[in-house]
Amino acid sequence: MEIAQILISLLHAWGLDADLDRVCESKLGMLRPMVPVCFGVVSRHGHMAVQLPTRLGGWAEACASVPTDPVLMNSELPVEYLRQEQLTRLFTSKLHWELSTTLTTNHLLSIVALANTLMSMSNASFAPEQEVARRFFRPTTRTSSWPGDEDREEHLAAQQALIKQGWSLLATHSCVLLPDKVVAAGNFIINPVI
């Protein structure tokens, strides 16, 4: 489960939809990347092509176009950390999707496959409070009916529905809404080849 959490967290298009980002962090327990990620692809002949998008020149003007977070700017972080944060926000929201056709295709298929798999599982959330609730309330370990079990079951059923809705929103965002949101943000997306 931890590998799925890391993978889907690194592939998600953070910054394009603030509401979805909040759902991903709070309900699904995904982790927002702290630094831009470099992706690589292995060819059928065994050669690796590594994309190093944040090592290119011209990032000063690109970072200037990223909206600044007042909380982040008022923090006492070193300038290099603030620059890294801006690069990460720029990369995950816009530049990730214009690297190559192969990467776009693989990343979108991976996001959709993981989201659909996690949506089909019960209590598939990486949020710490969801983990505790899942361990505490396993149907196989319950032998008697305690007062308040019905309320707890209703609460867990409502949480389960919210988690499934969150995974569904993530899959829909990646399948349908992503190209329009990337273009609306001022960049272009390399269409996947399926």
C-alpha positions in Angstrom: 0.0 0.0 0.0 2.9 2.4 0.7 4.3 1.9 -2.8 0.8 2.7 -4.2 0.7 5.8 -2.0 4.1 7.1 -3.2 3.4 6.3 -6.9 0.0 7.9 -7.1 1.2 10.9 -5.1 4.1 11.5 -7.5 2.0 11.1 -10.6 -1.0 13.3 -9.6 -1.3 16.7 -11.2 -1.0 18.8 -8.0 -2.1 22.4 -8.3 -4.6 22.2 -11.2 -7.6 21.6 -9.0 -7.4 23.0 -5.4 -10.5 21.1 -4.2 -9.3 17.8 -5.6 -5.9 18.4 -3.9 -7.6 18.9 -0.6 -9.5 15.7 -1.0 -6.4 13.8 -2.0 -4.5 15.0 1.0 -7.2 14.9 3.7 -9.4 11.9 2.7 -7.1 9.8 0.5 -3.9 10.5 2.5 -1.8 11.2 -0.6 1.5 13.1 -0.1 2.3 16.3 -2.0 5.8 16.1 -3.4 8.4 18.4 -1.9 10.8 18.5 -4.8 10.3 18.0 -8.6 10.7 14.4 -9.7 12.8 13.3 -12.6 11.2 10.5 -14.6 12.9 7.9 -16.9 11.7 5.5 -19.5 13.5 2.3 -20.6 13.3 1.5 -24.3 12.8 -1.9 -25.8 16.5 -2.1 -26.5 17.3 -1.5 -22.8 18.4 2.2 -23.1 17.1 4.6 -20.5 16.0 8.1 -21.3 15.8 10.3 -18.2 13.8 13.5 -18.2 15.4 16.2 -16.1 12.9 19.0 -16.6 13.9 21.2 -13.7 17.5 21.3 -14.7 16.8 23.3 -17.9 17.5 27.0 -18.2 14.8 29.7 -18.3 13.2 28.7 -15.0 13.4 32.2 -13.5 10.5 33.5 -15.6 8.6 30.3 -15.3 8.8 30.4 -11.5 7.7 34.0 -11.6 4.4 33.0 -13.2 3.6 30.5 -10.4 1.2 32.0 -7.8 3.0 32.4 -4.5 1.6 31.0 -1.3 1.5 33.8 1.4 2.1 31.2 4.2 5.1 29.8 2.3 6.6 33.2 1.6 6.2 34.3 5.2 8.0 31.2 6.5 11.6 31.3 7.5 12.7 28.8 5.0 16.0 29.4 3.1 15.6 30.9 -0.4 16.7 27.7 -2.1 13.9 25.8 -0.4 11.4 28.4 -1.5 12.7 28.1 -5.1 12.5 24.3 -4.9 8.8 24.6 -3.8 8.0 26.9 -6.7 9.7 24.5 -9.1 7.7 21.6 -7.7 4.4 23.4 -7.9 5.2 24.5 -11.5 6.3 21.0 -12.6 3.5 19.0 -11.0 0.7 21.3 -12.3 1.9 22.1 -15.8 5.3 20.9 -17.1 4.8 17.2 -16.1 2.4 16.7 -19.0 4.5 18.1 -21.8 7.6 16.0 -21.4 6.9 13.1 -23.8 4.0 11.0 -25.2 5.3 7.9 -23.6 5.5 9.5 -20.1 2.1 11.0 -20.4 0.5 7.7 -21.6 2.2 5.7 -18.9 1.4 8.1 -16.1 -2.2 8.5 -17.0 -2.7 4.8 -17.3 -1.0 4.3 -14.0 -3.1 6.9 -12.2 -6.3 5.4 -13.6 -5.3 1.8 -12.8 -4.3 2.6 -9.3 -7.3 4.8 -8.6 -9.7 2.1 -9.9 -7.9 -0.6 -7.9 -8.0 1.5 -4.7 -11.7 2.4 -5.4 -12.6 -1.3 -5.5 -11.0 -2.0 -2.1 -12.8 -1.2 1.1 -11.3 1.5 3.3 -8.5 2.1 0.8 -7.2 5.4 2.2 -3.7 6.3 3.2 -4.9 8.9 5.8 -3.8 8.0 9.3 -7.2 8.2 10.9 -8.6 5.9 8.2 -5.9 3.4 9.0 -6.7 3.4 12.7 -10.5 3.1 12.0 -9.9 0.2 9.6 -7.8 -1.7 12.1 -10.2 -1.0 15.0 -13.3 -2.0 13.2 -12.8 -5.2 11.2 -16.0 -7.2 10.6 -14.2 -10.5 11.2 -13.0 -9.5 14.7 -16.4 -8.4 15.9 -18.3 -11.2 17.7 -20.9 -9.3 19.7 -23.1 -6.3 19.3 -22.1 -3.3 21.5 -24.2 -0.3 22.0 -23.3 2.3 19.4 -22.1 -0.2 16.8 -24.8 0.9 14.4 -23.7 4.5 14.7 -20.1 3.5 14.2 -21.1 1.4 11.1 -23.0 4.3 9.6 -20.0 6.6 10.2 -17.6 4.1 8.6 -20.0 3.6 5.7 -20.1 7.3 5.1 -16.3 7.6 5.3 -16.0 4.7 2.9 -18.4 6.4 0.4 -16.3 9.6 0.6 -13.1 7.6 0.0 -14.5 5.9 -3.0 -15.8 9.2 -4.3 -12.3 10.7 -3.9 -10.7 7.9 -5.9 -13.4 8.3 -8.5 -12.8 12.1 -8.7 -9.0 11.4 -9.2 -9.7 9.0 -12.0 -12.1 11.3 -13.7 -9.7 14.2 -13.3 -7.0 12.2 -15.0 -9.2 10.7 -17.8 -11.4 13.6 -18.7 -10.5 16.9 -17.1 -6.7 17.0 -17.2 -6.1 18.3 -20.7 -8.6 21.1 -20.3 -7.1 22.1 -16.9 -3.5 22.1 -18.2 -4.5 24.2 -21.2 -6.5 26.6 -19.0 -3.4 27.0 -16.8 -1.4 28.2 -19.8 0.5 25.2 -20.9 -0.1 22.3 -23.3 -0.4 18.6 -22.9 1.1 16.0 -25.1 -1.7 13.7 -25.9 -1.4 10.1 -24.7 -1.1 7.3 -27.3 -3.3 4.4 -26.5 
